[in-house]
Amino acid sequence: MIISVASGKGGTGKTTVALNLAFSLANVQLMDCDVEEPNLHLFLAPRERRTIPVTLPIPKVDEEKCTHCGKCAEICQFNALAVIKDQVLVFPEICHGCGGCTLICPVQAIQESPREIGYIQEGNDNGLGFVQGVLNVGEPMPAPIIRKEKGRIDKDRTVIIDCSPGTSCPVIEAVRGSDFCLLVTENSPFGLNDLELAVEMVRALGIPMGVFINQADLGDRKLPEYCQRENIPILGELPHDRRIAEVYSRGGIVVEELPPYRNLFLSLFQQIQKIVSGRSRDGLERTL
């Protein structure tokens, strides 16, 4: 089962939830898909670390063959090529590596060369599988890194994906293909506003979801009322507890230093399992 952990905004405790959920279970693969600012490694000591470069195929024009017909620039939806008089300009930073220019060139004047945009690292921490993607500084496109990283998913394990905050393309890429999406929010007006955006995103992807409320004993009842109105299950609540902040600030694992919280995350996982298995059973019955 693949569980993506997302949030409409940063600072809701999404990484805390993903990390402690992973440490509450056995046979888990934890993936950090916040490739622009990965931070799960700060809490882990992964061994047997392996680094895999991620590249994009960038067009390289042979000016001797090129007739400057302009068809390569016409097909590029991202304006990564421009034909100016007798010269073709290539802007590798905005090229998406689709290969359309190479295919359409009538004189085969375009070849592709790899350009490294980041890398994948994988290892393990006392049996916990860990994978993270890292986008090189200055690179504008995290989605190819996330796709490459998700290619390392071990389907024989429970996979927990820590997504980047928000609802932009990297989040969609990370959540896509999950069996369940857990939306972590804080009990505040800002948390509610961004939760609504995240709910719309997950619904568009057609993935079952639930909500986990951090600092649930603060704020008012508007967030739970929204979840009830939208028929979104609240699967867990974490109270405002100074001890949690202290553990987190020194890079500790809450369920290890505060054992009573382990039951909270075990219950969270059991509820997710129940929703996913129920959805699978309903789908099978409709098929039959």
Residue, then its C-alpha position, 0 to 999 in steps of 0.5 A: m500500500i502506498i500512502s502519500v502524506a500531503s498538506g495545503k501549506g507548510g508547517t502543519g507537521k506533515t513530516t512529523v506525521a510521515l516520519n512517526l507513522a513509518f517508525s510505528l510500522a514494520n516493513v516500511q519504505l519511507m520516501d522524501c518527495d519534497v525534492e526542493e527541500p528534503n529534510l527526512h534525512l536529518f532524523l535518520a542515519p541511513r546506511e548503504r547509501r546509493t546515489i543515482p543521478v537524474t538527467l533530462p535529454i536536452p537537444k543539441v543542434d548540428e548547425e551543419k545539417c540544420t536548415h533553420c526551418g523552425k519546426c523544432a521551435e514551433i513544436c516546443q510548448f515551453n519555448a526552449l528553442a528559438v530560431i533566429k536567422d541562421q542560428v538555433l538557440v537552446f535554453p536547457e533550463i526550461c527544456h522538459g526533455c520531451g524529445g518532440c524537437t528531435l522527432i520532428c526535425p526533417v533533416q535529423a539535425i537534432q540529437e539529445s544529450p543528458r543534463e543532470i538536474g539532481y539525484i536520488q539517494e537510497g539506503n536503510d535505517n535499521g530495516l527502514g527503507f529510505v529514498q530521497g530525491v534532491l533537485n540541484v540548486g537553480e533547477p526549475m523542474p522537480a517533477p522529473i526527480i519525483r518520477k525517477e524517485k517513485g520508480r524506486i518504490d518497493k511494492d512488497r513494503t508499506v510505502i509512505i511518501d512525504c510530499s512537499p507542501g501546497t498543491s502545485c505540480p510537484v505535489i500532484e506528481a508525488v500523490r499520483g498513484s497513491d492508494f491513500c492520501l493523508l492530508v495533515t493540517e493545523n487547526s487554524p483559519f490558514g490551515l482550513n483555507d489551505l486544506e480546502l485547496a488540498v482536498e480539491m487536488v486529491r479529489a481531482l486525482g480520484i484518490p481516497m483521503g483522510v485528515f490528520i489534525n495537528q495541534a487539534d486542541l487549539g483553535d475553534r471547531k470550523l475545521p472539524e465542521y468542514c470535514q464533517r460537511e465534506n464527508i472527509p474522515i478525521l483519522g487522527e489528532l495530535p494535541h499541542d504538546r511541548r514535548i513533541a516540539e522538543v523531541y522534533s527540535r533535536g532530531g528525535i522520533v516522537v514514538e520512540e521518545l514518547p511511547p504512548y503516541r505510538n498507539l495513535f499512529l498505529s490506529l491511524f494506519q489501521q483506519i487507512q487500511k480499512i478505508v483502502s480495503g473497503r474501497s477495493r472491495d466495493g470496486l470488485e463488487r461493482t466489477l462483478 
